């Protein structure tokens, strides 16, 4: 909307109108995206690199009753540490997400570093795969090259071409969406088969549930065996007492 404050007479010197794209809202969304992404990557890195604590086995009911609520909480936290150390599924997901960010989107001629989104040099630590943002450089990139940046993030996956060609032309957001969906949101995913997905048959029919049931059956069988052995010993002791009484 233009609001002219004076009359423009014929023959007046040409009036030049210039403007700039307001990219503040877009920049804020990108910053929020990478803040969430960094949080996710740090969590995944922690889970897959944190080693198991030796000497901390799960507590029995009797042991829990002897400890305070805070002591139980601290002990359980120690038990949980390292349970996913070098887990193949989480490692694969982590590497896929890192690749989605690193691989240039074909046709844009841009990578993240060129627009001020810089990878953190923490190759063996929990910040591996995370980014820091140069907001000034990002703002400048959005003002001067908005279309290419848009395509870098939200180009839809093409329907034609080889898998590698489709991937190279797919925007970062769609790459991440595909990874998260295929790895966690469908019943055929590795995590669903391992831990189960609510609302599907895998909620009970999964590797961990089967392992728990197998242990429960094993415990029941051991209790039966224990009871039989106990009865056998009682019977043998009774016979021993009878024999001793006879000898006396």
N, C-alpha and C positions, 0 to 999 in steps of 0.2 A: 504494500500500500504506500503510495507516494502522496505526500501532503505538501503542495507548493505554496509558499507564503507570499509570493508576489506574482505579478503578471509577466509573462514572457512575451516580449515584443518581437515581431518579425525582424530579422536582421541582427538580433542580439548574438553575442558570442555563444558558441555551442556550449551546452551544459553536459558535463560528464558525470555519469552516475556509476559509482563503484560500490561493491559490497563484498562481504565475506561469509562463508558458511559457519554457522554456529555449531561447533562440534563438541561443546561441553558435555551434553547428554551422552553422546556416543563414547567419548573418552571415559566418562564415569562408568559406563557399562563394561567397557574393555578392562578397566582397572579392577572392577568387581569380579569379572570373570577370572582374571589371573590371580587375584587374591584367593578365590575359592579353589582354583586349580593348584596353587602352591600348597594350600592346606591339605588337599587330597594327596598330593605327591609326597609330602612330608610324612603323612600317616602311613602310606604304602611303604615308603622307604624304611620307616621305623619298624613296621611289622615284619618285613622280610630281612632285615639286617640285625635285629635284636636277638642275641643268643639266649638260650634257655638257662634258667637258674638251676644249678645243681643243688640237690639237697632239699628242694621244695616240692614234695609230692602233695597231691590233693588230700585234704583233711577228711578223716572219717567223722561219722556223727558224734562219736565219743570225744574225739579231739576238739571238734567245734564247740561242744558243750563246756569244755574246760577253758575256752578262750573268750575274751571280750569281743563285742561286735566289731570294734575298731581293729583288733588284732586279727580277726578272721578276714576282714576286708583287706588288710595289708598282705596277709599270707596268700590270699586268692590272687591278688595282683602279681605277686612274685611267681605263682604257679603259671599264670597266663602268659607271662613274658617269654618270648622265644618259641611259642607254640607254632608260629607261622614262619620261622626262620627259613629262608631260602625256599619258601613255598612256590612250587612251579607255576601254579595258576596266577597268584598275585604278581609274581615276577613277570610273567607274560603280559598281564594287563598293564603293569607299570611301563614296560618297554614299549608296548604298543602306543600308549599315550605320549610317551616321549618322542617316538617316531612321528606321530601325527603333528606334533608341534615343530619338529625340526625340518621335515620335508617341505620344500618350497611348493606352493600351489602353482601349477602350470598356467601360464598366460598372464600372471600378475607381475612377474619380474621382481617380486619382493620376498624378503624373509623378515622374520620378526625383529631381528636386530636392527634392520634398516629403519624401522619406525619407532625405535627406542625401547623395545621389549627385549631385554638382554639376559641370556642364560647365566645362571649362577655357577661359578667354577668351584663346585664342591663334589668332585667325582666319586668319592667314597663315602660321603656323609648323607645325612637325612635330607639335605637341600638339593641333592642331585636331581636335575630335571626341572628345577623351579626357575623363576624369572624375577628380575627387578625391572622397574619401569622408569624410564626417563620421560617424565610427563611433558617437558618442553618439546622434546623431539617428537613425541607421539602427537601432540597438538599440531605441530608444524606438518607432520605427515598427513594428518586428517584434513587439514586445510588445503593442502596442495595435491593430494593424491587419494581422495576419498573413495573413488570408484574401485581402484585396484585393491585398496585395503578392505573394502566391503567384500569384493570377490574372494580375497584371501581367506576371509572368515566364513562366508555364507554361500559360496558357490555350491549348488546342489550336485549330487553325484550323477554323472552322465549315464545314459542308458546303453550306450554303445562303446565298443573298444575292449581291449584286454583289461584284466583286473588291475594291472599296474598303471595303465593309462587312465582308467577310471579313478584310481586312487590319487594320482598326481593332479587331476583336475578338480578334485573334491575339496571344498573349503574345510578349514580347521574344525569349525563347529560340527559339521556333518561327520567328519572323521571320528571325533570324540563321541558323538551320539551313537554311531555304528558300533564302536568298541564297547561302550558301556551297555548298550542294548544287547548285543550278541553275547557278552560275557556274563551278564547278571540278570537280564529281564526275560529270558525265555527258558522253557523247561529243558531244552537240550544243551544249555550252556554247561561248561565244566563246573562252575560254582553251584549251579542248581543240582547237578548230579552228585556233587560232593556233600553239600550242606542243605539242599532243598530250597524250593521257592514257594512261598505261601500262595494258596489258591490253585496249586497244581498238584498232580499226583506225586511229584518229587518231594512235597512237604514231609512225607513219611517214607517214601521209597527213595532213599539216598544213601550214599556210602557211610556217612557218620551215624545216621539212624540205625542202619543195619549193624554197624560195629557195636553200637550201644546195646542193641537187642542181643547180639551174640555174647557180649560180656555178661548181660543179665542172665541169659540162659546158662552160661558157664558157672556163674555164682550160684544159681539154683541147683545145678547138678552137683556142685561141690558141697552145698549144704546137705543134700540127700546123702552123698557119700560120707560126709562127716557124721551124720546121724546114724547111718548103718555101722560105721566103725565104732561109734560111741556105744551103741547097743551091744555090739560084739564084745567089746571090752568089759561092759557091765556083766554080760553072760559069763565070760571067762573068769572074771573076778569072783562071781558068785560060786562057780564050780570050784575055784581055788579055796574059797572059804569053807565050802562043804568038805573038801578033801582034808583040809587042815583040822577041822573039827573031828572028822573020823579018826585021823591019826592021834589027836589028843585023847 
